[in-house]
């Protein structure tokens, strides 16, 4: 079965709870939308506000991950317990405002009323949109250390000391 991609709408405070628990849940904890998700599907959490219903507007992607379970689970054991999927979230994520991405995303491009589609709290994304949002929330790699930069300048190859014998490994073009 093909991998699919989803956007789930939750306020920031609720999204942080879900990430901490390692799960995804649609608003109201209903099962039906989650039944469409399968293992390895991509998920992005989008937060229109910091808290519901009257929090400060945020309008940002806050986390991305992959579904680990094939069927939704009801955690808590009670009839009113929410339905969830287990998710492996990115180890560190940053809040990525949606405004700079609006012209890039199929979800928002040329659609003045795109926010209306988010009212159900669950929208299928294109693979391209998922990858853009996942990249936006992913923390950037740290800057290279001074040692690494110095070694690269001196040897043309990262990680090799100047006194090591030269071999036929590829070198950076200067």
C-alpha positions as CSV (number, residue, x, y, z in Angstrom):
1,X,0.0,0.0,0.0
2,X,1.3,3.5,-0.9
3,X,2.6,5.8,1.8
4,X,0.2,8.8,2.4
5,X,0.8,12.1,4.1
6,X,-1.4,13.9,6.6
7,X,-1.8,17.3,8.3
8,X,-3.4,17.2,11.8
9,X,-4.6,20.4,13.4
10,X,-4.0,20.9,17.1
11,X,-3.3,23.9,19.3
12,X,0.4,24.2,20.3
13,X,-0.2,23.2,23.9
14,X,-2.0,20.0,22.8
15,X,0.5,19.3,20.0
16,X,3.4,19.4,22.6
17,X,1.5,16.9,24.8
18,X,1.0,14.5,21.8
19,X,4.7,14.7,20.8
20,X,5.7,14.0,24.4
21,X,3.4,10.9,24.4
22,X,4.7,9.8,21.0
23,X,1.2,9.7,19.5
24,X,-1.1,11.6,17.1
25,X,-4.7,12.3,17.7
26,X,-7.2,14.2,15.7
27,X,-9.4,16.8,17.4
28,X,-12.0,15.2,19.7
29,X,-10.1,11.9,19.6
30,X,-12.4,10.3,17.1
31,X,-11.4,7.1,15.3
32,X,-12.7,7.5,11.7
33,X,-10.0,9.8,10.3
34,X,-7.2,7.8,11.9
35,X,-8.4,4.6,10.2
36,X,-7.1,6.1,7.0
37,X,-3.6,6.2,8.4
38,X,-1.2,3.3,8.1
39,X,2.3,2.4,9.3
40,X,5.0,4.6,7.7
41,X,2.6,7.4,6.7
42,X,3.9,10.9,7.3
43,X,2.2,13.3,9.7
44,X,2.7,17.0,10.3
45,X,1.2,18.8,13.3
46,X,-0.1,22.3,12.4
47,X,-1.1,24.7,15.2
48,X,-3.3,27.7,14.3
49,X,-3.2,28.9,17.9
50,X,-1.1,28.6,21.0
51,X,-4.1,27.4,23.0
52,X,-7.7,26.7,22.2
53,X,-10.1,28.4,21.8
54,X,-8.8,31.9,22.6
55,X,-5.0,31.6,22.4
56,X,-2.7,33.9,20.5
57,X,-2.7,33.1,16.7
58,X,0.4,31.0,15.7
59,X,-0.3,29.5,12.2
60,X,2.7,27.2,12.1
61,X,3.8,23.7,11.5
62,X,5.2,22.5,14.8
63,X,6.3,18.8,14.3
64,X,6.6,16.0,11.8
65,X,7.0,12.3,12.0
66,X,6.1,8.8,10.8
67,X,3.2,6.6,11.9
68,X,4.4,3.4,13.7
69,X,1.1,1.5,14.1
70,X,-1.1,0.1,11.4
71,X,-4.4,0.6,13.2
72,X,-5.5,3.3,15.7
73,X,-5.3,2.4,19.4
74,X,-7.7,3.6,22.1
75,X,-5.5,4.5,25.1
76,X,-6.9,4.6,28.6
77,X,-9.4,1.8,28.3
78,X,-12.5,3.9,28.8
79,X,-15.3,4.3,26.3
80,X,-14.5,8.0,25.9
81,X,-10.7,7.5,25.7
82,X,-9.3,9.1,22.5
83,X,-8.1,7.1,19.5
84,X,-4.5,7.5,18.6
85,X,-1.7,6.3,16.4
86,X,1.9,5.9,17.8
87,X,4.3,8.2,15.9
88,X,8.0,8.6,15.8
89,X,8.4,12.4,15.8
90,X,11.5,14.2,14.8
91,X,14.0,14.3,17.7
92,X,14.1,18.1,17.8
93,X,11.8,20.4,15.9
94,X,11.3,24.1,15.6
95,X,8.1,26.0,15.0
96,X,7.9,26.9,11.3
97,X,5.4,29.7,10.4
98,X,3.3,28.8,7.4
99,X,3.3,32.3,5.9
100,X,6.7,32.0,4.2
101,X,5.7,28.6,2.8
102,X,2.3,29.5,1.4
103,X,3.4,30.0,-2.2
104,X,5.3,26.7,-2.1
105,X,2.6,24.4,-0.7
106,X,-0.1,22.8,-2.9
107,X,-2.4,23.1,0.2
108,X,-2.2,26.9,0.3
109,X,-1.0,28.1,-3.1
110,X,-3.7,30.1,-5.1
111,X,-6.3,29.4,-2.4
112,X,-7.3,32.4,-0.4
113,X,-9.5,30.3,1.9
114,X,-7.2,27.4,2.5
115,X,-7.8,27.6,6.2
116,X,-11.4,26.5,5.8
117,X,-10.1,23.0,4.7
118,X,-8.4,22.7,8.1
119,X,-11.7,22.9,10.1
120,X,-12.1,19.2,10.3
121,X,-8.6,19.0,11.8
122,X,-7.4,16.4,9.4
123,X,-6.2,16.9,5.8
124,X,-4.4,14.7,3.3
125,X,-1.2,16.3,2.0
126,X,0.8,15.7,-1.2
127,X,4.2,14.1,-0.7
128,X,5.8,17.4,-1.8
129,X,3.9,19.4,0.8
130,X,4.9,16.9,3.5
131,X,8.6,17.1,2.5
132,X,8.5,21.0,2.5
133,X,6.8,21.1,6.0
134,X,9.1,18.3,7.4
135,X,12.2,20.3,6.2
136,X,10.7,23.5,7.7
137,X,10.3,22.0,11.2
138,X,13.6,20.0,11.2
139,X,16.4,21.7,13.2
140,X,19.3,22.7,11.0
141,X,22.6,20.8,11.4
142,X,25.1,22.6,13.7
143,X,27.8,24.7,12.1
144,X,31.1,22.9,11.5
145,X,33.6,23.3,14.3
146,X,36.8,25.4,13.9
147,X,38.8,22.2,13.8
148,X,36.8,20.8,10.9
149,X,37.0,24.0,8.9
150,X,40.8,24.3,9.5
151,X,41.3,20.6,8.5
152,X,39.3,21.1,5.4
153,X,41.2,24.2,4.4
154,X,44.6,22.6,5.0
155,X,44.0,19.2,3.5
156,X,41.1,19.6,1.1
157,X,39.4,16.6,2.8
158,X,37.3,16.7,6.0
159,X,38.7,14.7,8.9
160,X,42.3,14.0,7.6
161,X,45.2,15.4,9.4
162,X,47.9,17.2,7.4
163,X,50.6,14.6,8.5
164,X,48.6,11.6,7.3
165,X,49.9,10.1,4.1
166,X,48.0,11.3,1.0
167,X,46.0,8.7,-0.9
168,X,43.7,8.6,-3.9
169,X,40.6,9.7,-2.0
170,X,38.6,12.4,-3.8
171,X,39.4,16.0,-2.8
172,X,37.4,19.1,-2.8
173,X,37.8,21.4,-5.8
174,X,39.4,24.6,-4.8
